[in-house]
Amino acid sequence: MQLFGGLFFVTTNMFMGNFFNSVLVFQSERPVFLREQANHMYRVFPYYISKLTADTPMLLITPMISTLIIYWTMGLARTVEQFFVCYIIQTLCALGAASFGYFLSSMFDSEATATSIAPLFIMPMLLFGGLFTNNVESPVYLRWIQYISPIRYCAEGLMTNEMKYDRYDIEESLMSFLGYDIGIMNVIGIFVALIVVTRIFAFISFKMMVKKFQ
């Protein structure tokens, strides 16, 4: 459980850092964008794609730095395969967090509103990430939140990866207790789906927000 707690807070740090870096991405340049949009210099879609593309290198570098630090600090299983799986999962968490940040940023034209809503957006995902409450025992009407939580999928992916060769001989009992039974490949697939769907919704929401000022 100490190991799981460490991996969970690594996940939380990765999610929150990239989420809050993205939550004001559209508001900060809105006046310039609206003026250039009114002058028909470019359309909404190229601007949106350029913002996502410009942020991507940092979303790939940060997880690598994190992995290089935590892997030896926490004494995780040192195989090449598990190292790179850990990096991939953290990268997907960073991309997922940024995607949710884009979506929240696209919904509100005010910086104050976006920053005040952000904690309310994060807390349910954090609570249903697997550490603070056992999702198996959660009320049915709230249990669905875990399925849209990047924190849950990242924590499960990191824990499943670490337990792959079961050097602790506790994989079955611990993973059953945590309610983690999806598997690495399913975690990766769900992450990709969450990222794509969230970014599509963020674009639709951003385009609707732009129309209000035209």
C-alpha positions as CSV (number, residue, x, y, z in Angstrom):
1,M,0.0,0.0,0.0
2,Q,3.0,2.3,0.5
3,L,4.1,1.6,-3.0
4,F,0.6,2.2,-4.3
5,G,0.3,5.5,-2.4
6,G,3.6,6.6,-3.9
7,L,2.4,5.8,-7.4
8,F,-0.9,7.4,-6.8
9,F,0.6,10.7,-5.8
10,V,3.0,10.5,-8.8
11,T,-0.2,10.2,-10.9
12,T,-1.9,13.1,-9.1
13,N,1.1,15.3,-9.6
14,M,1.3,14.5,-13.3
15,F,-2.4,15.1,-13.8
16,M,-2.7,18.3,-11.9
17,G,0.4,19.9,-13.3
18,N,-0.6,19.4,-16.9
19,F,-4.3,20.1,-16.2
20,F,-3.7,23.5,-14.7
21,N,-1.2,24.4,-17.4
22,S,-3.9,23.9,-19.9
23,V,-7.0,25.3,-18.2
24,L,-6.4,28.9,-19.3
25,V,-4.8,28.2,-22.7
26,F,-7.6,29.8,-24.7
27,Q,-8.5,32.7,-22.4
28,S,-4.9,34.1,-22.4
29,E,-4.9,34.7,-26.1
30,R,-8.6,35.3,-26.7
31,P,-8.4,39.1,-27.5
32,V,-5.7,38.5,-30.1
33,F,-7.4,35.5,-31.6
34,L,-10.8,37.2,-31.9
35,R,-9.3,40.2,-33.6
36,E,-7.4,38.0,-36.1
37,Q,-10.5,35.8,-36.5
38,A,-12.6,38.8,-37.3
39,N,-10.0,39.8,-40.0
40,H,-10.3,36.3,-41.5
41,M,-6.6,35.6,-41.0
42,Y,-7.3,31.9,-40.2
43,R,-10.1,29.6,-39.1
44,V,-10.8,28.1,-35.7
45,F,-9.6,24.6,-36.5
46,P,-6.0,25.5,-37.6
47,Y,-5.7,27.7,-34.5
48,Y,-6.9,24.9,-32.3
49,I,-4.6,22.3,-33.9
50,S,-1.6,24.6,-33.6
51,K,-2.2,25.1,-29.9
52,L,-2.4,21.4,-29.3
53,T,0.7,20.7,-31.4
54,A,2.7,23.4,-29.7
55,D,1.9,21.9,-26.3
56,T,2.7,18.3,-27.3
57,P,6.5,18.3,-26.9
58,M,6.3,19.4,-23.3
59,L,3.7,16.8,-22.6
60,L,6.1,14.2,-23.9
61,I,9.2,15.5,-22.1
62,T,7.7,16.0,-18.6
63,P,6.7,12.3,-18.2
64,M,10.2,11.2,-19.2
65,I,11.8,13.4,-16.6
66,S,9.3,12.2,-14.0
67,T,9.9,8.5,-14.9
68,L,13.7,9.0,-14.7
69,I,13.3,10.5,-11.2
70,I,10.8,8.2,-9.6
71,Y,12.0,4.9,-11.1
72,W,15.2,4.8,-9.1
73,T,13.9,6.9,-6.1
74,M,11.0,4.5,-5.4
75,G,13.0,1.4,-6.3
76,L,10.5,0.2,-9.0
77,A,11.0,-3.0,-11.0
78,R,14.0,-2.3,-13.2
79,T,13.3,-3.9,-16.5
80,V,13.4,-2.1,-19.8
81,E,9.9,-3.1,-20.7
82,Q,8.4,-1.9,-17.4
83,F,10.4,1.3,-17.6
84,F,9.0,2.3,-21.0
85,V,5.4,1.1,-20.1
86,C,5.7,3.4,-17.0
87,Y,6.7,6.3,-19.3
88,I,3.9,5.6,-21.8
89,I,1.3,5.5,-19.1
90,Q,2.5,8.8,-17.6
91,T,2.6,10.4,-21.0
92,L,-1.0,9.3,-21.6
93,C,-1.9,10.8,-18.2
94,A,-0.3,14.1,-19.2
95,L,-2.1,14.1,-22.5
96,G,-5.4,13.2,-20.9
97,A,-5.0,15.9,-18.2
98,A,-4.2,18.5,-20.9
99,S,-7.2,17.4,-22.9
100,F,-9.5,17.9,-19.9
101,G,-7.8,21.3,-19.3
102,Y,-8.5,22.3,-23.0
103,F,-12.1,21.2,-22.6
104,L,-12.6,23.3,-19.4
105,S,-10.8,26.2,-21.0
106,S,-13.1,26.1,-24.0
107,M,-16.3,26.1,-21.9
108,F,-15.7,29.5,-20.1
109,D,-14.7,32.8,-21.6
110,S,-13.6,34.2,-18.1
111,E,-10.3,33.2,-16.5
112,A,-11.8,33.6,-13.0
113,T,-14.7,31.3,-13.8
114,A,-12.4,28.6,-15.3
115,T,-10.0,28.6,-12.4
116,S,-12.8,28.5,-9.8
117,I,-14.5,25.6,-11.5
118,A,-11.3,23.6,-12.0
119,P,-11.1,22.2,-8.4
120,L,-14.7,21.1,-8.6
121,F,-13.9,19.3,-11.9
122,I,-10.8,17.6,-10.4
123,M,-12.0,16.5,-7.0
124,P,-14.4,13.7,-8.1
125,M,-11.7,12.3,-10.4
126,L,-9.3,12.4,-7.5
127,L,-11.7,10.8,-5.0
128,F,-12.5,7.9,-7.4
129,G,-8.9,7.4,-8.4
130,G,-8.6,4.3,-6.1
131,L,-6.7,5.5,-3.1
132,F,-9.2,7.5,-1.0
133,T,-12.1,5.2,-1.6
134,N,-12.6,1.7,-2.8
135,N,-14.4,2.0,-6.1
136,V,-15.9,-1.5,-5.7
137,E,-17.7,-0.4,-2.6
138,S,-18.8,3.0,-3.8
139,P,-22.4,3.8,-4.3
140,V,-23.7,2.7,-7.7
141,Y,-25.0,6.2,-8.6
142,L,-21.4,7.6,-8.1
143,R,-19.3,4.7,-9.3
144,W,-19.5,5.8,-13.0
145,I,-17.1,8.7,-12.2
146,Q,-14.1,6.3,-12.0
147,Y,-14.6,5.5,-15.7
148,I,-13.8,9.0,-16.9
149,S,-11.0,9.6,-14.4
150,P,-7.5,9.7,-16.0
151,I,-6.1,9.5,-12.4
152,R,-7.7,6.1,-11.9
153,Y,-6.4,4.7,-15.2
154,C,-2.9,6.1,-14.7
155,A,-2.7,4.7,-11.1
156,E,-4.1,1.3,-12.3
157,G,-1.7,1.2,-15.2
158,L,1.4,2.0,-13.1
159,M,0.4,-0.5,-10.4
160,T,-0.4,-3.2,-12.9
161,N,2.9,-2.6,-14.6
162,E,4.8,-2.8,-11.4
163,M,3.1,-6.0,-10.4
164,K,3.6,-7.7,-13.7
165,Y,6.1,-10.2,-12.5
166,D,4.7,-10.2,-8.9
167,R,8.0,-10.0,-7.1
168,Y,6.0,-9.1,-4.0
169,D,3.7,-12.2,-4.3
170,I,0.7,-10.0,-3.4
171,E,-0.6,-9.1,-6.9
172,E,-3.9,-11.0,-6.7
173,S,-4.9,-9.9,-3.2
174,L,-3.8,-6.3,-3.6
175,M,-5.3,-5.7,-7.1
176,S,-8.5,-7.4,-6.1
177,F,-8.7,-5.1,-3.0
178,L,-8.1,-2.0,-5.1
179,G,-10.6,-3.1,-7.7
180,Y,-8.0,-2.9,-10.5
181,D,-8.7,-5.5,-13.1
182,I,-8.7,-3.8,-16.5
183,G,-5.1,-4.6,-17.6
184,I,-2.4,-2.6,-19.3
185,M,-3.6,-2.8,-22.9
186,N,-7.1,-1.8,-21.9
187,V,-5.8,1.1,-19.9
188,I,-3.9,2.4,-22.9
189,G,-6.8,1.9,-25.2
190,I,-9.2,3.7,-22.8
191,F,-6.7,6.6,-22.4
192,V,-6.4,7.0,-26.1
193,A,-10.2,7.1,-26.4
194,L,-10.6,9.6,-23.6
195,I,-7.9,11.9,-25.1
196,V,-9.5,11.8,-28.6
197,V,-13.1,12.3,-27.4
198,T,-12.2,15.0,-24.9
199,R,-10.3,17.0,-27.5
200,I,-13.1,16.7,-30.0
201,F,-15.6,18.0,-27.4
202,A,-13.1,20.8,-26.5
203,F,-13.0,21.9,-30.2
204,I,-16.7,21.9,-30.5
205,S,-17.1,23.9,-27.3
206,F,-14.3,26.3,-28.3
207,K,-15.9,26.9,-31.7
208,M,-19.3,27.6,-30.0
209,M,-17.6,30.1,-27.6
210,V,-15.9,31.9,-30.6
211,K,-19.3,32.3,-32.3
212,K,-20.6,34.2,-29.2
213,F,-18.1,37.0,-29.8
214,Q,-18.6,37.2,-33.6
